């Protein structure tokens, strides 16, 4: 009975699509965001990059293969944006860290004390 096997395949596809839609109801991307805060120890305004998830579209009424294609596209977009934005955030945070190290003006209470003078050299005579 070829008709019975086909209906099971369609039923499985429909079940998969329904489950996927329940888990992933919208298309999201990850974007880097710069956060600014005051560093009291260094007495500077420091920056840091974080990642933020943003919804760009909602997956609405679709049917069987159309839903699967949209879910694959949404998943690929989310994964690609996460990798690209994560790379941007890591590089940005390294640059911000280097910038902070160059501008950091620690106060006298946070500067380590100087090393003691070395002992005088002894003569062998």
N, C-alpha and C positions, 0 to 999 in steps of 0.2 A: 504494500500500500504506500505509494509514493506521497500521497497527500498527507498522511499522518506524520511522517518524518519532517516534512516541510513546516507543518504547523508547530512542531516542537522547536525547530530552529528559530522560527519567528517569535515564539513565546520566550525562548531563552534570550534572544536579542532584545525583546521588549523589556524583560526583567532586568537585564544588564543596564539598559538605557535608563530605566526608572531608578535603579539603585545609584547609578552614576549621577543622575540629576539631583538625587537627594543629597549626595555628598558634595557635589560641585555645582551649586545653583547659579553661580555667576562667574564671569571671566575676570580674573584678578591679575595684576602685574605688581612686581616689587620695584620700588623706586628708591634711590638714595636720597637722604635728607640731611642737611647740615643743621646741627644744633649748636647754639652759642651759649656759653656760660662763663662766669667770672671765676678764675682760679685765684683764691685768696693767698695760697702759698707763693705763687709766682707773681702775683699782682698784675695779671694780664687777662684780657678777654680771650678765651680759648675756644676753638671750634672742634667739633667731632661729627663724623658722619654716622648715621644710623640707617637702617632699612625700614621702609614702610610699605605695607600692602595696600593697594588701591584698587577698588572695583571699577572696571571700565565698561562692563557690559553685563547684561543679565540674559541668561539663556531662557527663552520663552518657549512658546509652542513649536514643537518640532516632531518629526516622526522617524521611527526606526533608524535607517541609515543616516538620515540628516542629523539626528541627535548624536550618533556615534562620531560623525565627522566633526561636529561642533565641539564635542568633548575632547577629542584628540587635539584639535586646534587650540582650544583653551588651555589644555594641559601643557602643550608644547610652548605656548606663549608664556605661561606662568614660569615654567622651568627655565626658559631662555632669559627671561627678565630677571630671575633670581640670580643666575650665574653672572650675567653682565653687570647688574647693579651691585652684587656682592664684590665683584672685582673692583668696581669703581670706588666702593666704600673702603675697601682695604687700602688701595693706593691713596685715596684721599686722607685716610687716617694716618698713614705713614707721613705724608706731606705735612699734615697739621701737627703731628708729634715733633717732626724736625723743626718746624717753625716755632713751636712752643719752646723747644730746647734752646733755640737761638735768642729768644726774647725774654726768657725767664729771668726775672730780677729778684732772687730770693732775698729776704730781709736778713739782718745780722743774726737773728735768733735761729735761722735755719741753715746758715752757712757752717760747715764743719770747722772745728778749730784747726789751726795750722799744725803741721807735723813738728815734733821737737827737733832741735838742731842735732846733727850727728855728733858723736863724741870726738874729741880732738885726736888726731893721729899720733901714735906713739913712735918715738924714734928707736931704732934698733941699736944705737951706740951706747 
